[in-house]
Amino acid sequence: MTDPGQDDPREEREILIVTGMSGAGRSTVANALEDLGWYVVDNLPPQMLRPLADLSEHAADTIPKIAAIVDVRGGRLFADVQEAITELKTAVPVRVLYLDASDAALVRRFEQVRRPHPLQGDGTLLDGIHAERARMAELRSSSDVLIDTSDLNIHQLARETAERFSADGAVRMRVIVLTFGFKYGLPADADNVADVRFLPNPFWIPELREHTGLDPEVSEYVLGQEGALLFAERYVAALEPQLAGYLRENKRHATIAVGCTGGKHRSVAMAEEIARRLRAAPDVAVTVKHRDLGRE
């Protein structure tokens, strides 16, 4: 029996389903999760998810957190994955982590390892990738956490996994505030995008051009503009019910993207201010990442 004075480990149990595109980094994530103490099951048929949940209930004190790698290697069995996940969510807290990458990144990785795509058949490598995207579209759209690994090496992906899935009982929501430059493209894994190009650009001020939003002179300039602090205040206020809703839906990771033209001045200064305000919540862990800083 569970000691009344102790937390019931069954209440802490969780299943993380790791899926996504072949070549997007599932093996790297699996290894990182094992290092974090997760019990990892690779290439699991979707039909085995419910028995896995039953196992976790009976062995919650030893394996409370299980990660199941589920992907198209399951062949015909994979066709039932959405139904299996829906059923599983009635029995145990479940999150779905979807790993994605651009076609170019996936082609490069498959060519490096000299292996065919699992759905390639007699076609080309791109044929296999496009077939997998079509098959995975519904699962991708319903995932709880999306990580685009196109520009991540294995060490960066392992660090990203550790930041998102390391155990911390006091943290209920993990938020990444990600800056970017619109001229380099929108982040594929953003849950919310803020555009701060409405503020004057420090790039056109010679003494500020070579600095970044991390430097006090640029930050003070950006946040001192009319409407800047009001935007930060109201944007964070608008995020509060959204983050609360994520928690109710068992989505405990969110990526908030903040963009300007080059991702160097305005977005960086504003993201740091937004992160500072978000950190006021006691159960929210906030990480700031500057995707395009240093690209120009």
N, C-alpha and C positions, 0 to 999 in steps of 0.2 A: 504493500500500500504506500501511497504517497504521503509523506509527512505533511500534516496540515500547515506546518510553519514554513514549508518549502513550496516554491513554485512548481506546478505540475509540468514536467518536461513535455507532455503531450500538447500543452498550450503553445509551446515554442516551436513545435515541429513545422516544417515547411518543405515544400517540393519546388525546386526551380527547374523548369524545363528549358534546356539550352538547345536552340535550333537555329536555322538560318541557311544561308547559301554555302554550298560546298566550297572550301577554300577561303572562307571568311574568318577562320580562326577558332573553330570549335575546340580543337585539341589544345590550343594554348589556354583557352578559358577553362577547360576541364582540369588541366594541370594546376592552374592558379587557384581554382576552387578547392582542389585537394589540399593544396598548401594552406588554405584557410580553414581546413577542418571539415569541409563538406564531404559526404559520401557520394562518390560519382559513379554513375552507371552509364556506360557508353553503348550506343547503337541499340537502344531499347525499343522494341515494337510498341506502338501506342497502346495496344491491348493489354500490355503488362503494367501500365501506369497505375491502375486501380489496385492490383495485388501489391505493387510497390508501396502504395499509400497504406495498405493494411499492415505491411511489414513495418513501416515507420511508426505506426500506432503502437504495435507490440514491443518495439525496440526503441522507443522515443528517448529513453535515458542514455542510449549509446549512439544512436544515429538520428538526432533530431532534424538535421538538415541534409536533404538528399537532392543531388543534381542529376537529372536524367537527360542524356544527350539523345535527342530524337530528330531524325532527318530522313532524307529521301533514300538512304541506304536500306531503309525498311521495305522498299519496293511496294508491292500492292498493299502491304499492311499499313503503309503510311497514309493511305487514302482515308482512314478513319481517325486521323489525329485530332481534328477539330472536335469531333463528337467525344473522343476519349478525354480531352482536356476539360470540356464542359462538364462531363460527369465527375471528373476528378475534383473539380472545384467545389462540389457539394460535400466532399468528405474531408478536405484538408486545405489549408492556405496554399495557393499555387501562384507562382509568377512565371511568365514566359519571357525569356531573354532571346531576342532575335539578333543574329549577327549578319550584317550585310556588307557589301563592298561593291565598288563600281565594276563594270564589265572588264575595263582595262586592267584593274588590279587583279581580278580573278584570273584572267588570261595569263598575266605575268606570273602568278604564283603556280598555276598548273604547268606552265612551260618550264619553270625552274625545277619542279620535282619530276617532270617528264611522265606524268600520269594522266590518263584520260578522265574526263568528267564522268561521274556515275550515270548520267542520262545522255551521254554523247552518242552511244550506239554507233551507227555507220556515218553519222553526220560530223560536223565540225565541232570544235570546242565551244564556239559561240552558240551553236545550235543547242548543245547541252545546257549551257548557262541560261539561255532564254526559256527553254522548257522548264527548268527548275524554278525560275522566277514566276512563271505562270502558275505552277503547282503550289508555290509557297505564298502567293499573294494574299490569300485570306488569313493565313497564320501571321504574316507580317503585320497586316492591318490591325489585328486583335492583340498583338504582343504588348506586354507591360513595359519592357525595357528594350530599346533599339540602340545598337551600337554600330556605327559605320566604321569599319576597320580599314578603309581604303588607304589612309595615310598613316596607319599605325604599324610599327614593327612589333615583333613578338614581346619585347620587353615593355613597350608602351601599353600594349593590350593587356598584359599581365598586371601592370600597375593600375590600369583602368578597372579591371575586374576586382582587384583588391580594394580599391576606393569605394566601389559600389556594393560589394557583398561581404566585406569583413564584418564580423559580429560586433554589434554595439547595441546593447539593450536599451540605452537611453535615447537612441536616435530612431525616430519613427519615419522620417522622410529625409532622403538625401537629394540635394539639389546641386546640379552643376550649372553655373553661370558661364556661358561660353561666348567669347567675343569672336567676331569674324568680319571680313571685308566683303561687301556685296560684289565687288569686282572679281573675287575669287570663288563666288558661288555660295548658295545657302547651305548650311549644315544639314545633312540628310537625317540626322537623329535628333533634331530639335523638337520639343513638345510645344514650344512657344517662341515666337520671334518678335523682337522689338527693333524698330528702325529709329536710330537717333540722328539721321542725316538732316533733321529739322534744325539742328544746332549749328552755329557757325563752325567752320572747319579750321582748326589750328594749323593745318598744313599751309595755309596761305599767309601765315604770320612767320616771317623769316626766323625770328628768335625761338620759335616753338617747333618749327618743322622737323628738326632732327631729334626732338624729344618724343616721348610716348605718354600715353595716359597714365602710366605708373609714376611719372615725374610730377612733383607737386605743382610746378608752374603750369603744366598742361591741365592737370586735374582741376586746379583752382579756376583756370580760364573756362573750361567746359562747364563745370558745375555752377559757375558764377553767371552763366548766360540766362537770360529771361526764360523762365519756364522749365529749366533743367531740373532743379530740385523738386518742383511741383510734379514733373513727370515721374521722377523716381518714387516720390511718395505715393502717387496714385497708382502707378504700375504695380508696386509691391502690394498695395491694398487690393488691387484687382486679382493678384496672384493668390491671395490668402484663401478665398473660397475654392479656387481651382485646386490648390494643393490639398485642402481639406477633402475635396471630392475624390482626388486621387487616392487618398488614404482609405476612404470608405470603399473604394473599388479595389483595395489591396495593391495599388500601384504606389510603390514607395521610392521610386527614383524618377526624377524629372530633369530635363535639360532645358534651360532658359537661354536662348541665344539673343545676343545684343549686337547689332551690326551698324557699321558706318561704311564709308566708301572703301577704305583700305584696311580697316581693322587695327588701327595703330593709335589713334588719338581719342576721338569721341566715344567710341564703343568701349574702349578700355577703361576710361575714367568713369563712365556711367555704370558699367558692370561692377566695378569695385564698390560704387555707392549702393547699387541694388543689393549686392551680396552683404554689405555691412548692415543694411536694414533687415534682410532676411534672417541674418544670424541672431536677431533679437528674440526669435522664437526658440524656446529651450529645447525642443525636440527635433530641430531641423539642423542637419549638417550641410554646410555650404562649401563647395569647392569652386574656385574661379580658374578658368583656363582661357588662354589667349591664343586662338588657333593660328592667326595670321600675323602675329607680332614678329617682326624681323624679316618679313618677306620682301620688304621694300626698303 
